[in-house]
Amino acid sequence: MRKIFLLFAISLPLTLLYSQPFAIVIKEGRVIDPKNNIDAVMDIAINDGKIVKVAKNIETKGALQVVNAKGLLVTPGLIDIHSHNFWGTEPDHQYENGHLALPPDGFTFRNGVTTVVDAGSSGWRTFPTFKAQTVDVAKTRVLAFLNIVGEGMRGGYEQNLNDMDSRMAALVAKRYKDIIVGFKLAHFEGHDWTPTDRAVEAGKLAGGIPVMVDFGGSTPTLPLEELLMQHLRPGDIFTHCFGQLATREYLVDIQTNKVKPFVWQAQKRGIVFDVGYGGISFAFSQAIPAVKEGFYPNSISTDIHVGSMNNAMKDMLTTMSKFMAMGMDLKSVITASTWNPAKEIKREELGNLSVGSGADVAILNVREGKFGLFDYTGFRIPAGKRLECEMTIRDGKIVYDFNGIATPVTVPARPSRQLTKQK
C-alpha cells in the first residue's frame, strides 16, 4: 500500500501539470526550428513561460489565448548578436551612454527579436552603468560583448592602447558571466595587432569566451588572412564580413568576383562570419558574389544604431529579407538568425523551440510583392518577398501583436484579493 501511495503521489503532480489549460496555443503555423530539424505545420503550446508541447492538433480548450498562425512562419525568437543599446544623454559619448545607441525594447519586438547582444558599447570600466540603466530594465533579453577598451565605444578613446587591459576586462566578464558573452574590438585605426591580441587574451583569461572583431582600418591594410588564420581562435567572430572599405581587406576578390580561398579555410576552421550590417559595413558588391558562390554568413545581425536604422539597413527583418533576395534559402536565413547565434555566444538554451525551453517565439509573414532593397552605395536589387513580424512572444507572454491574431487579443486581468474583499 505504501508503494501504491508513493506512485500516486509522484504521478499526481505530473497529471495535474499536463491537464492544466495552456496559457497560449499557436495553431497551424509552419514551424521552423533548426536545432530540432523541424520544418512542418504544427502547433505549439506554452505555459508558465515555457514551451510545453510541439505537435499537430493540440487541444485549445481552456487555453487563455489561441493564436491563429495559419499561413505564417513560427520560429524561435530572433537573436541579433550585433546591436548598440547603451543609450544615454551624454552628447560626446557616441555609442557609450550617448545619442547614437538605442533602447532595445522600442526596436526588437516589432521585428521578432527577443535577444540582443550589445557589441562592445560598454567597456570593463563602464559596464556597470550599462547594466543598471539598460540590461536590468529591458523586457528584451540583453547580453553583451564587453569592449576591450575600458571606456567602451566613446569615439577617440577607442584608439587608447593603454586602456585595453586584458586582465581587467576578463575580471569584469567573470563577475557578470550571466550577461557578458564575449569581448569586442572595434574601430581601431592603425597597422598594429596589439588590440586584437589583447582582446583574444581577455577571452582566454575569462574562460575561453569568444571575441568579436570589427577590423577597424589601416593604410596599408592589415592582412585578413593573418587575422583569421593566426590571431583569432575557432569560435571567434569576424563581423562586418561583407564590408568593402578602402582601409580593410575584404573577403571577395573584386578582380575575380570569388571568395578568397583562405576565407573558406577559415570558416571550415571554425571562424564565425557575422553580417553586422551597420551603416557602411555591408555592400552588395561583396555579399551577392559570396552568396552566389555558396558562402553563407554564420549569423545575420544588424549593427543597429541611430544611423544604420535610418539608412539602408533598417532592421533585422529587412536584413534577413536581403539574404533571401540574394538566393539564401529560408531555412538557412532562419538558422543564421536563431540557432547559429545562440551557439556562437554559448547560450544553447536560446534559439530553439524545444519542449522545456523558454518561450521566446517569432511569428513571421512572408509578404509577396515588388520590393526594392538597397545598400548604402545606392545599389538596389529587386525582391519578390519580404519578411514582416506578426507576433512576438517573450518569456511566454505576447509582447507584440501586429494584426490582433490572438484570441482574445488581451487576457483580462484578474481582480486582486483586496479589491474583491472591498466589494
Secondary structure by P-SEA (a helix, b strand, c coil): caaaaaaaaaaaaaaaaaaccccccccccccccccccccccbbbbbcccccccccccccccccccccccccbbbbccccccbbbccccccccccccccccccccccccccccccbbbcccccccccaaaaaaccccccccbbbbbccccccccccccccccccccaaaaaaaaaaacccccbbbbcccccccaaaaaaaaaaaaaacbbbbbbccccccccccaaaaaccccccccccccccccccccccccccccccccaaaaaaaaabbbbbccccccccccccaaaaaaacccccbbbbcccaaaaacccccaaaaaaaaaaacccaaaaaaaacaaaaaaaccccccccccccccbbbbbbbcccbbbbbccccbbbbbcbbbbbcccccccccccccccccccccccccccaaaaaac
